[in-house]
Amino acid sequence: MKKCNLLGLVPLHLITCAGKSIGKQFAGRLGKTPFITGAFSGEYDAAAIYDSFGNSASDSPSLSNVTVLARTDWILNDPLVVRKDMDPKFKANLKNLLINMADFEGGKEVIEAFSRQRKFSGFTPEEKVQKATPPQ
C-alpha cells in the first residue's frame, strides 16, 4: 500500500467496494492534486487532502454527486501570524482586536459572515491551543 501524508482522506477502495462513484465534478475539483490523481489511477490506495468541500451551502450541488462516508471533527487551522520583529505594542493591539473581535463595533457581523462559510466563531489565542493540544 502506497501512502501520502496530508490532511483528510479519500478512500478510493472503500468507495469502489460500496459501489459508489466519485463523480466527474468531485474528481475535477480535486483532480489537480497529484495525490488525488494517484488515487483515481490506482497508484495509491488512499489520498489524503485538506479541502473545505461540503462545508458551505454553496457546495450543495456538488454534494449531490458524491456520498459522504465520514467526516473529521473541525480542525484548527488558518493561523494568524506576524513577523517576529513586529512592534510589540502593535502586535498586542492586533492580537486583542482579532481575538476579541465580537467586542468591537462591526465585529459580530464579520464573525457571522465568516461563520456562514467556515463554521467560524472567532480566533483562539495560540497559548490556549498549545495547552489544549496533547504532545505528539
Backbone as CSV, one residue per row, in Angstrom:
resi,resn,N_x,N_y,N_z,CA_x,CA_y,CA_z,C_x,C_y,C_z
1,MET,0.842,-1.178,0.000,0.000,0.000,0.000,0.886,1.239,0.000
2,LYS,0.711,2.107,-0.975,1.432,3.371,-1.002,0.627,4.395,-0.219
3,LYS,1.322,5.298,0.448,0.644,6.296,1.273,1.113,7.690,0.893
4,CYS,0.308,8.683,1.246,0.723,10.068,1.143,0.297,10.743,2.437
5,ASN,0.914,11.855,2.759,0.691,12.438,4.072,0.230,13.883,3.967
6,LEU,-1.059,14.108,4.017,-1.657,15.437,4.092,-2.815,15.335,5.065
7,LEU,-3.819,16.214,4.952,-4.980,16.152,5.843,-6.194,15.646,5.095
8,GLY,-7.047,14.899,5.755,-8.268,14.383,5.143,-8.013,13.009,4.549
9,LEU,-9.025,12.412,3.963,-8.833,11.087,3.387,-9.882,10.822,2.331
10,VAL,-9.450,10.367,1.175,-10.352,9.923,0.122,-10.052,8.444,-0.085
11,PRO,-10.794,7.533,0.552,-10.512,6.100,0.461,-11.122,5.491,-0.791
12,LEU,-10.392,5.500,-1.879,-10.894,5.025,-3.166,-11.404,3.585,-3.079
13,HIS,-10.671,2.703,-2.413,-11.074,1.295,-2.324,-12.431,1.155,-1.634
14,LEU,-12.643,1.860,-0.531,-13.917,1.771,0.184,-15.067,2.300,-0.660
15,ILE,-14.819,3.374,-1.376,-15.861,3.951,-2.229,-16.217,2.971,-3.347
16,THR,-15.200,2.373,-3.963,-15.426,1.409,-5.043,-16.168,0.176,-4.528
17,CYS,-15.765,-0.346,-3.370,-16.422,-1.526,-2.790,-17.878,-1.250,-2.440
18,ALA,-18.180,-0.015,-2.103,-19.558,0.349,-1.762,-20.391,0.574,-3.018
19,GLY,-19.764,0.425,-4.198,-20.487,0.614,-5.449,-20.790,2.071,-5.739
20,LYS,-20.018,2.969,-5.144,-20.247,4.401,-5.334,-19.269,4.943,-6.362
21,SER,-19.640,6.061,-6.960,-18.780,6.724,-7.930,-18.339,8.066,-7.366
22,ILE,-17.094,8.392,-7.581,-16.595,9.687,-7.126,-17.337,10.805,-7.844
23,GLY,-17.613,10.632,-9.120,-18.304,11.659,-9.885,-17.309,12.606,-10.535
24,LYS,-17.588,12.983,-11.768,-16.660,13.843,-12.507,-16.482,15.202,-11.847
25,GLN,-17.551,15.730,-11.272,-17.450,17.057,-10.663,-16.492,17.037,-9.476
26,PHE,-16.583,16.003,-8.639,-15.703,15.887,-7.485,-14.275,15.633,-7.938
27,ALA,-14.112,14.758,-8.918,-12.784,14.446,-9.430,-12.148,15.685,-10.035
28,GLY,-12.922,16.475,-10.757,-12.394,17.693,-11.353,-11.982,18.708,-10.314
29,ARG,-12.722,18.753,-9.212,-12.421,19.711,-8.147,-11.091,19.387,-7.483
30,LEU,-10.828,18.098,-7.261,-9.624,17.698,-6.550,-8.594,17.034,-7.446
31,GLY,-8.933,16.810,-8.694,-8.082,16.048,-9.581,-6.736,16.667,-9.883
32,LYS,-6.570,17.963,-9.609,-5.295,18.612,-9.876,-4.273,18.278,-8.800
33,THR,-4.730,17.758,-7.663,-3.820,17.357,-6.601,-3.171,16.040,-7.015
34,PRO,-1.832,15.974,-7.063,-1.176,14.737,-7.521,-1.599,13.503,-6.733
35,PHE,-1.836,13.654,-5.433,-2.229,12.503,-4.626,-3.605,12.005,-5.028
36,ILE,-4.520,12.915,-5.335,-5.863,12.517,-5.755,-5.789,11.833,-7.112
37,THR,-5.007,12.403,-8.026,-4.826,11.791,-9.337,-4.269,10.380,-9.174
38,GLY,-3.324,10.214,-8.244,-2.756,8.892,-7.978,-3.787,7.911,-7.452
39,ALA,-4.705,8.395,-6.616,-5.767,7.522,-6.091,-6.732,7.126,-7.201
40,PHE,-7.097,8.085,-8.054,-8.007,7.776,-9.155,-7.385,6.769,-10.121
41,SER,-6.066,6.858,-10.332,-5.404,5.956,-11.276,-5.092,4.595,-10.659
42,GLY,-5.227,4.475,-9.334,-4.923,3.221,-8.669,-3.499,3.138,-8.159
43,GLU,-2.700,4.188,-8.362,-1.321,4.197,-7.867,-1.294,4.180,-6.334
44,TYR,-2.259,4.873,-5.707,-2.379,4.903,-4.247,-3.712,4.281,-3.843
45,ASP,-3.741,3.662,-2.681,-4.994,3.131,-2.145,-5.864,4.237,-1.570
46,ALA,-5.243,5.282,-1.062,-5.981,6.404,-0.482,-5.174,7.667,-0.697
47,ALA,-5.852,8.773,-0.767,-5.180,10.053,-0.917,-5.644,10.969,0.203
48,ALA,-4.706,11.594,0.871,-5.041,12.484,1.976,-4.944,13.925,1.503
49,ILE,-5.952,14.696,1.836,-6.015,16.084,1.396,-6.659,16.935,2.463
50,TYR,-6.561,18.255,2.307,-7.428,19.164,3.064,-8.256,19.905,2.030
51,ASP,-9.536,19.940,2.221,-10.415,20.710,1.350,-11.674,21.019,2.135
52,SER,-12.201,22.206,1.953,-13.408,22.605,2.685,-14.669,22.118,1.985
53,PHE,-14.509,21.214,1.015,-15.629,20.682,0.251,-16.739,20.216,1.186
54,GLY,-17.927,20.691,0.950,-19.069,20.260,1.742,-19.295,21.052,3.008
55,ASN,-18.467,22.072,3.260,-18.636,22.857,4.480,-19.585,24.023,4.312
56,SER,-19.956,24.365,3.098,-20.834,25.518,2.911,-22.016,25.151,2.029
57,ALA,-23.052,25.948,2.138,-24.265,25.700,1.352,-23.978,25.765,-0.140
58,SER,-22.970,26.542,-0.539,-22.661,26.661,-1.966,-22.153,25.341,-2.544
59,ASP,-21.722,24.412,-1.691,-21.253,23.106,-2.156,-22.387,22.105,-2.340
60,SER,-23.606,22.465,-1.965,-24.722,21.515,-2.018,-24.902,20.848,-3.374
61,PRO,-24.832,21.587,-4.506,-24.972,20.899,-5.799,-23.882,19.846,-6.013
62,SER,-22.651,20.136,-5.585,-21.568,19.168,-5.734,-21.801,17.951,-4.861
63,LEU,-22.369,18.143,-3.676,-22.604,17.030,-2.762,-23.607,16.035,-3.320
64,SER,-24.458,16.472,-4.248,-25.435,15.545,-4.817,-24.761,14.493,-5.700
65,ASN,-23.508,14.726,-6.100,-22.785,13.792,-6.960,-21.918,12.803,-6.190
66,VAL,-21.831,12.973,-4.868,-20.972,12.089,-4.085,-21.718,11.609,-2.847
67,THR,-21.176,10.595,-2.216,-21.701,10.110,-0.944,-20.650,10.375,0.118
68,VAL,-20.994,11.138,1.129,-20.065,11.407,2.219,-20.085,10.199,3.142
69,LEU,-18.942,9.544,3.289,-18.841,8.352,4.125,-18.555,8.704,5.577
70,ALA,-17.780,9.744,5.794,-17.427,10.143,7.154,-16.844,11.539,7.109
71,ARG,-16.800,12.174,8.259,-16.179,13.491,8.377,-15.309,13.501,9.628
72,THR,-14.294,14.331,9.605,-13.494,14.551,10.800,-14.117,15.691,11.586
73,ASP,-13.722,15.804,12.851,-14.123,16.977,13.615,-13.462,18.186,12.976
74,TRP,-14.014,19.341,13.248,-13.440,20.564,12.692,-12.022,20.725,13.208
75,ILE,-11.095,20.969,12.324,-9.679,21.052,12.661,-9.277,22.513,12.789
76,LEU,-8.520,22.850,13.848,-7.990,24.197,13.980,-7.027,24.439,12.825
77,ASN,-7.281,25.474,12.081,-6.368,25.834,11.008,-6.462,27.330,10.772
78,ASP,-5.949,27.814,9.689,-5.936,29.234,9.354,-5.287,30.060,10.455
79,PRO,-4.014,29.793,10.787,-3.366,30.568,11.842,-3.151,32.010,11.413
80,LEU,-3.150,32.876,12.377,-2.801,34.271,12.145,-1.359,34.433,12.581
81,VAL,-0.512,34.874,11.687,0.904,35.009,12.008,1.376,36.412,11.685
82,VAL,2.411,36.852,12.406,3.021,38.162,12.168,4.535,37.986,12.179
83,ARG,5.224,39.005,11.690,6.693,38.987,11.709,7.200,38.947,13.151
84,LYS,8.305,38.270,13.390,8.888,38.241,14.734,9.338,39.627,15.170
85,ASP,9.748,40.452,14.221,10.259,41.777,14.583,9.176,42.862,14.603
86,MET,7.898,42.483,14.546,6.821,43.474,14.590,6.846,44.203,15.932
87,ASP,6.519,45.480,15.906,6.453,46.290,17.121,5.562,45.582,18.149
88,PRO,6.086,45.297,19.352,5.320,44.541,20.351,3.974,45.175,20.709
89,LYS,3.915,46.492,20.793,2.651,47.152,21.146,1.623,46.964,20.024
90,PHE,2.068,47.139,18.769,1.165,46.951,17.633,0.688,45.500,17.574
91,LYS,1.628,44.555,17.806,1.282,43.135,17.783,0.240,42.819,18.865
92,ALA,0.414,43.368,20.058,-0.545,43.129,21.147,-1.913,43.705,20.805
93,ASN,-1.932,44.901,20.206,-3.209,45.515,19.812,-3.903,44.707,18.716
94,LEU,-3.138,44.242,17.752,-3.698,43.440,16.663,-4.264,42.122,17.205
95,LYS,-3.518,41.474,18.084,-3.975,40.222,18.692,-5.268,40.451,19.467
96,ASN,-5.316,41.529,20.251,-6.520,41.856,21.021,-7.714,42.078,20.095
97,LEU,-7.490,42.799,19.009,-8.573,43.066,18.057,-9.115,41.768,17.464
98,LEU,-8.227,40.887,17.031,-8.666,39.661,16.368,-9.313,38.671,17.334
99,ILE,-8.732,38.512,18.513,-9.273,37.547,19.471,-10.581,38.032,20.078
100,ASN,-10.700,39.342,20.270,-11.908,39.913,20.884,-12.774,40.633,19.857
101,MET,-12.727,40.171,18.618,-13.408,40.826,17.505,-14.874,41.123,17.805
102,ALA,-15.563,40.205,18.431,-17.001,40.381,18.692,-17.287,41.562,19.609
103,ASP,-16.288,41.988,20.371,-16.477,43.104,21.300,-16.338,44.468,20.630
104,PHE,-15.854,44.490,19.395,-15.643,45.750,18.691,-16.794,46.026,17.729
105,GLU,-17.008,47.300,17.429,-18.089,47.693,16.520,-17.923,46.984,15.174
106,GLY,-18.959,46.320,14.729,-18.939,45.604,13.458,-18.307,44.222,13.537
107,GLY,-17.705,43.886,14.664,-17.004,42.611,14.802,-17.914,41.404,14.735
108,LYS,-19.079,41.494,15.351,-20.013,40.364,15.323,-20.458,40.064,13.898
109,GLU,-20.650,41.106,13.104,-21.064,40.920,11.713,-19.969,40.213,10.914
110,VAL,-18.706,40.574,11.183,-17.591,39.927,10.487,-17.548,38.442,10.847
111,ILE,-17.691,38.126,12.129,-17.677,36.728,12.569,-18.837,35.957,11.950
112,GLU,-20.020,36.570,11.899,-21.177,35.899,11.293,-20.938,35.621,9.816
113,ALA,-20.307,36.576,9.109,-20.011,36.377,7.685,-19.034,35.217,7.498
114,PHE,-17.984,35.161,8.319,-17.038,34.045,8.255,-17.732,32.734,8.591
115,SER,-18.600,32.771,9.588,-19.267,31.564,10.060,-20.136,30.929,8.982
116,ARG,-20.723,31.739,8.140,-21.558,31.193,7.060,-20.718,30.363,6.097
117,GLN,-19.438,30.667,5.992,-18.570,29.944,5.067,-17.816,28.800,5.728
118,ARG,-17.367,28.982,6.972,-16.405,28.031,7.529,-16.657,27.618,8.966
119,LYS,-17.839,27.730,9.490,-18.108,27.395,10.893,-17.198,28.193,11.815
120,PHE,-16.935,29.424,11.475,-16.012,30.282,12.208,-16.727,30.962,13.359
121,SER,-16.173,30.890,14.548,-16.783,31.575,15.686,-15.816,32.532,16.353
122,GLY,-14.635,32.657,15.824,-13.644,33.578,16.379,-12.279,32.913,16.415
123,PHE,-11.292,33.691,16.803,-9.925,33.190,16.888,-9.621,32.755,18.313
124,THR,-8.792,31.749,18.461,-8.362,31.251,19.762,-6.900,31.621,19.951
125,PRO,-6.543,32.221,21.087,-5.130,32.549,21.318,-4.258,31.298,21.233
126,GLU,-3.098,31.428,20.634,-2.195,30.291,20.434,-1.847,29.613,21.756
127,GLU,-1.728,30.388,22.836,-1.390,29.791,24.129,-2.448,28.765,24.538
128,LYS,-3.715,29.070,24.300,-4.794,28.143,24.659,-4.762,26.902,23.772
129,VAL,-4.435,27.089,22.497,-4.352,25.950,21.580,-3.236,25.014,22.035
130,GLN,-2.074,25.586,22.373,-0.939,24.766,22.804,-1.255,23.996,24.077
131,LYS,-1.955,24.625,25.029,-2.310,23.954,26.284,-3.315,22.832,26.041
132,ALA,-4.200,23.022,25.069,-5.255,22.042,24.798,-4.794,20.906,23.896
133,THR,-3.660,21.079,23.227,-3.171,20.082,22.281,-2.222,19.118,22.985
134,PRO,-2.547,17.831,23.038,-1.649,16.874,23.694,-0.345,16.743,22.916
135,PRO,0.771,16.517,23.609,2.050,16.354,22.907,2.025,15.124,22.011
136,GLN,2.693,15.219,20.876,2.749,14.115,19.907,3.896,13.193,20.229
